[in-house]
Amino acid sequence: MKLVSFSTHEGPSFGVVRDDSVVDLGKRLNGRYSDLKALIAADALGEAAQAAQAGKGDYPLSEVTLLPVIPNPEQIFCVGLNYAEHVKETNRETTEQPVIFMRVPASQVGHGQPMLRPPESQQFDYEGEIAVIIGRGGRRITEADAWNHIAGYACYNDGSVRDWQRHTTQWGPGKNFYRTGAFGPWMVTSDEIEPNTLMTLVTRLNGQEVQRATTHMLIHGKRWGVVDVLLDTPRPDLGDFSIQYCDPARPTTYTRGPGNRRRWEIMVMPGDDATQLASREWLWNKLARWISPADARLERSAIYTFHSVVANGWRRGRLLLAGDAAHQTPPFMGQGMAAGIRDASNLAWKLGAVIRGTWPDSRHRGAGCQPPWLVSQMGSACKVMAPVFNARHDAPLTFTLRRC
C-alpha cells in the first residue's frame, strides 16, 4: 500500500493512494485511529488494506494537500555520511561508526510544499534520502529481527543549511530550520519491498539528475570477524596459500600466516547473536569446518566493519600520496600488503617523472594511471591468457594466491 497523511477543507486525515485518488481511512475506519502514526502503532495495516478495497477513492489526489508522511513523529533519527560516494563528494573521511543527528517535526513539510531557505543563510542545499518508518517498537533489537520492526519506506529531502551545519561538529543547527526538509509523498509498506532489496535513490533538481545512489553503496553494516589461531599439530591439508570460500551462507577467507599462525576472516550474517560475536564458542563453531581446539588454540580475534576508500587524486603540487594516505582497505586476503607493494612501484616512476619535469600538470592525475612498460606487459599477458579463457569460457574459474 501507499499510505499518506493529508488535509482537505474538512481537516487533516490519512489514507491510501489508489491510482489518482485517496481513500480516506480516517472516515472509513470510523475514527478508530487518530492519524497514520496511531494506525501503524496499533498494527492495523491489514484492517486499512481491507477498508481501502471498498468502493472508489474519496478525493482526487490532486485536490488534497499532502502532509509529512508522519506529521507527528516521536523521534527522527538521521544517519549521515553513509554512502561511499557522498563521503568522497564532501572530502570527509570514512568513519568506523556512522554520524547520527536528529531533526524536529517542525523542520518538515509535505510533498509539493515549499521548503524555506532561512534568511540567515545563502547555503541551502538538497539531499535526497530514504526514510525508514519504524512500526513496532523495541530495545536491543537483533540485526536479524530488525526487518520485522519496519512499517515502510518513503522519500525524504534532507534539506541542509550548510554553513550552519558546519559551525561545529554537531549538525543539528543546519538540519532543523523551520520547514527545510520534505517527507513524502507517501510511504510504501514493507510487505511490498523484501528485506535486502536493492533500492535506488535518485534526486533531480529542475528535472536534472544531481544525485544517484543504491543501498548497496552503504558503508556501514558489513561486519567481519577476523581470528588468528596457533597450530599445536601440523595441518598441511589447510594449504600454503590464501583462499576465499564464496559460500552465500557464510563467506570466509583463509590465509596462511608465518610459522604456525593461521587466519580466518568470517562474515557476520543476519541472525548472528551480537552478544556472542567473537566469543570462543562462536569462533570455534564457525571454524569447525576446518579446525578444532584439538588442533590449535585461539590467539586473538576482533570484529571489524568492512569499508574501503580511495583518494580522488595522487598529487597536488609537490605533495604525492601513497599508502594509507591514498587508499584504505581492511586486512582482506593480504590486500593491504599488495597495495603497499603496488604503491611503491607505482610511485617510483611517477616521482621520477615529476623530478625530471617530464610530467605536465595537464596530464591525468588519477591513481590508476600506469607507466607505458606496465601497460605493455599487461597487454602481453592478456594476449597469452586469451586463448585459455576463450577455450574454457564455460568452466568455473578457481584461483588461489600462493605465498612467495
Residue pairs with C-beta under 8 A, 6 or more apart in sequence:
1 16
1 45
1 48
1 49
1 52
1 188
1 189
1 192
2 16
2 17
2 186
2 187
2 188
2 189
3 14
3 15
3 16
3 17
3 36
3 48
3 69
3 152
3 186
3 187
3 189
4 14
4 15
4 16
4 17
4 22
4 36
4 64
4 66
4 67
4 69
4 184
4 185
4 186
4 187
5 12
5 13
5 14
5 35
5 36
5 66
5 67
5 68
5 69
5 70
5 71
5 110
6 12
6 13
6 14
6 15
6 22
6 59
6 64
6 65
6 66
6 67
6 110
7 13
7 64
7 65
7 67
8 59
8 63
8 64
8 65
12 35
12 67
12 71
13 24
13 25
13 26
13 27
14 25
14 26
14 33
14 35
14 36
14 39
15 22
15 23
15 24
15 25
15 26
15 28
15 52
15 58
16 22
16 23
16 25
16 48
16 49
16 52
17 23
17 61
17 186
18 52
18 57
19 57
20 57
20 60
20 61
20 62
21 56
21 57
21 58
21 59
21 60
21 61
22 57
22 58
22 59
22 60
22 61
22 64
23 51
23 52
23 57
23 58
24 58
24 59
25 33
25 39
25 48
25 51
25 52
26 33
26 35
27 58
28 51
28 52
28 54
28 58
29 39
29 44
29 47
29 48
29 51
32 44
33 39
33 42
33 44
35 71
35 72
36 69
36 70
36 71
37 70
37 71
37 72
37 73
37 74
39 45
39 48
40 133
40 135
40 151
41 135
43 135
43 136
45 135
45 151
45 189
65 110
65 112
65 113
66 110
66 111
66 112
66 113
66 184
66 185
66 186
67 110
67 184
68 105
68 108
68 109
68 110
68 182
68 183
68 184
69 110
69 131
69 133
69 154
69 183
69 184
69 185
69 186
69 187
70 133
70 183
70 187
71 105
71 108
72 105
73 105
75 102
76 102
76 103
76 104
76 105
76 108
77 100
77 102
78 100
78 101
78 102
78 103
78 129
78 158
78 175
79 98
79 99
79 100
79 220
80 98
80 99
80 100
80 101
80 171
81 87
81 90
81 92
81 94
81 95
81 98
81 99
81 219
82 98
82 99
82 218
82 219
82 220
83 213
83 217
83 218
83 219
84 94
84 217
84 219
84 307
84 309
85 213
85 217
86 213
87 93
87 94
87 219
87 309
88 309
88 312
93 309
94 219
94 307
94 309
94 328
96 305
97 220
98 219
98 220
99 171
101 170
101 171
101 172
101 175
102 172
103 158
103 175
103 176
103 181
104 176
106 176
106 178
106 179
107 175
107 176
107 177
107 178
107 179
107 180
107 181
108 179
108 181
108 182
108 183
109 115
109 179
109 181
109 182
109 183
110 182
110 183
110 184
110 185
111 155
111 182
111 183
111 184
111 185
111 186
112 185
113 179
113 182
114 179
115 124
115 157
115 159
115 179
115 180
115 181
115 182
116 177
116 178
116 179
116 180
117 124
117 161
117 180
118 124
118 161
118 177
118 178
118 180
120 161
120 164
120 177
121 161
121 162
121 163
121 164
123 161
123 162
123 163
124 159
124 160
124 161
124 162
124 180
125 159
125 160
125 161
125 162
126 157
126 159
126 203
126 205
126 210
126 211
127 157
127 158
127 159
127 160
127 203
127 211
128 155
128 156
128 157
128 158
128 201
128 202
128 203
128 211
129 155
129 156
129 157
129 158
129 201
130 153
130 154
130 155
130 156
130 199
130 201
130 215
131 153
131 154
131 155
131 156
131 183
131 187
132 150
132 153
133 150
133 151
133 152
133 153
133 154
133 187
134 149
134 150
134 151
135 149
135 150
135 151
135 152
135 190
136 148
136 149
136 151
137 149
138 145
138 149
141 149
142 271
142 273
142 274
143 270
143 271
143 272
143 274
144 270
144 271
144 272
147 190
147 195
150 190
151 187
151 189
151 190
152 187
152 188
152 189
152 190
153 187
153 188
153 190
153 193
153 199
154 183
154 184
154 186
154 187
154 188
155 183
155 184
155 185
156 181
156 182
156 183
157 181
157 182
157 203
158 175
158 181
159 180
159 181
159 182
160 174
160 175
160 180
161 173
161 174
161 175
161 177
161 180
162 174
163 174
164 173
164 174
164 177
165 171
165 173
165 174
165 175
166 174
167 173
167 174
175 181
193 199
197 215
198 214
198 215
198 216
199 214
199 215
200 212
200 213
200 214
200 215
201 211
201 212
201 213
201 214
201 215
202 209
202 211
202 212
203 209
203 210
203 211
203 212
204 210
219 307
220 305
220 307
221 305
222 305
222 306
222 307
223 267
223 268
223 277
223 303
223 304
223 305
223 306
224 265
224 266
224 267
224 268
224 303
224 304
224 305
224 306
224 330
225 265
225 266
225 267
225 268
225 277
225 278
225 282
225 283
225 286
225 301
225 302
225 303
226 263
226 264
226 265
226 266
226 301
226 302
226 304
226 331
227 263
227 264
227 265
227 266
227 278
227 283
227 287
227 298
227 300
227 301
228 257
228 261
228 262
228 263
228 298
228 299
228 300
228 301
229 261
229 262
229 263
229 264
229 287
229 291
229 296
229 297
229 298
229 299
230 260
230 261
230 296
230 297
230 299
231 260
231 261
231 262
231 295
231 296
232 260
232 295
232 296
232 297
233 294
233 295
233 296
235 262
235 291
235 295
235 296
238 254
238 256
238 262
238 290
238 291
239 254
239 256
239 400
240 256
240 402
240 403
241 256
241 400
241 401
241 402
241 403
242 253
242 254
242 255
242 256
242 333
242 334
242 400
242 401
242 403
243 253
243 254
243 400
243 401
244 251
244 252
244 253
244 254
244 333
245 251
245 252
245 253
245 254
249 269
250 266
250 267
250 269
250 286
251 267
252 264
252 265
252 266
252 267
252 286
253 264
253 265
253 332
253 333
254 262
254 263
254 264
254 290
255 262
255 263
255 264
255 265
255 333
255 334
256 262
256 263
256 403
257 263
261 299
262 291
262 296
264 286
264 287
264 290
265 331
265 332
266 283
266 286
266 287
268 277
268 303
272 282
273 282
276 282
277 303
278 301
278 302
278 303
280 298
283 298
283 301
284 292
284 293
284 298
304 330
306 330
306 332
307 328
307 330
308 327
308 328
308 329
308 330
309 327
309 328
310 326
310 327
310 367
311 321
311 325
311 326
311 327
311 367
313 321
313 365
313 366
313 367
314 320
314 321
314 322
314 326
314 350
314 365
314 366
314 367
315 321
315 350
315 354
315 365
318 354
320 347
320 350
320 351
320 354
321 367
322 343
322 344
322 346
322 347
323 339
323 340
323 343
326 343
326 367
327 339
327 367
329 335
329 336
329 339
330 336
333 401
334 401
346 367
346 370
346 371
349 371
350 359
350 369
353 359
363 369
370 378
